[in-house]
Amino acid sequence: MNLLLKILLLSTLALGSSAFNDKEDASDNLFCAYETATYYKGVVKTKRFARDKYKHCTISCIVGIECGLTSTAILGMAKEIYDVFGPGNAEIEDLLANFLGLRISRRASVQNLDSCSNACQYYYPISKRI
């Protein structure tokens, strides 16, 4: 099964499941997710964390909190599909880290970037800094 097919299959399963118990309203949108992800990508990068999957998890978590789950999931899937055809490196593991970050964002104890970071480090320890 090629990578694009795997991505689409995983995406369909994730969005079609009730795993997130999503109760978003019309304020949830892709523009918010894109702008917020762009901002936090810069914040996480300036902290110089070395682990790619940790970054996927953390950014998905905080964007999910601020913009909602559906738009964040769609944005994450679109990024990996873009990587299939573009200069990036598409990986199923990136999508899994994104979806883990979204699940973490639903926890009552997770309310900001620091709590997202701490929760994601449990699954993706930062072994070294660059």
N, C-alpha and C positions, 0 to 999 in steps of 0.2 A: 504494500500500500504506500503510495507516495506521500510525501510530507504534507502537501496541500490538502489531500483527502483526509489525513489524520487530523489536521488542524480543524477542518470543517466539521468532522465527525465529533471531535471533542467539544467544539464550540456549541454545536447543536445539543449535545447531551447536557452540557453545563447550563445553558440558558433555558432549556426545556424542563430541567428538573426543578423541584421545589426546595433545593438545597439552601437557597438564600432566603427563602420566605420573603420575597421582595414585595414591598408595599410602597413603591415610589409614586410620585405624582408628576404632573406636567413640568415641574421645575427641573426635573432630571433631564439633562441634555448633553449631547456630545460636545458642544462648545465648552461648557464648564469642565468636562472631563479632559479635553485637550489642553485648555489653558492651565488647569491645575496640575496635570501631569507634567507639562513643560516646566512649570515653576518648580515643582518638587524634584524633578530630574536634576535641575541645577543645584538644588539644596543638598541632595544626597551626594551628588558628584563633588561638591566642595568639601564635604566631610571625608572624601577620598576613601570610601569603602571599596574593597576589592571584589566582593562577591556579586556576580551578575544576578543570580537567582534571589539573593537577599534584596537587591535593588528592585527587582520586579515585584516581589512580595510587598515590600514597604510602600512603594509608590502606589500600587493597586489598592493597598489598605487605606492610605490617607485620601486618595482620590475617591474611593468608594464611600468614605465617611462624608466628604465634602460635596460630592456630586451625585451619588447614588450608584447602585450596583449595575444596573443595566447598561448605562452609557459607559461606565468604566470597563465592563466586560467587552462591550463592542469595540471600544478603542484598543484594548489589549489584543483582541483577535485581529483587528485591522492592521496593527503594527506587525504582528507575526506574518500575516499574509503579504504585507508589503516587503518584509524581509525575504520571503520566498522568491520574489521577482526582482528585488532591489539589491542594494549593496550589503544588507544586513545578513545575519546568521540566524535563520529561523530554527527554533527548537521547541519541541513539544514541552520540554521541561520549563521553558519560559512561560508558556500558557498555564502549566500546573502551578507555578509560583504565583502568577497573577491571580488565579482562582483561589489559591490559599490565602493570599492577601485580602481578597474580597470576603472570604469566610471569616477571617480574623476581624475585619472591620465591623462585623455584626455583633461582636462581643460587647457587653455593657462596659467592661473595664477598659476598652480600647476607644480613646476619644481624640487622640492627637498624634502627631508625627512620632514623638518619643515612645508612646505606647505601641504604635505600629512597629517601630524599629525593634523594640524589645521583644515583641511577640515573634516577629519574623526571624530574629537572631536565634531563637530556640530551634527553628527548623533549618535555618541556613546560617550556621555559625560563621562569623567573620574571623577567619584564621589569620589573616594578615592584612595589613594596610599597605597601600601603594604610595 
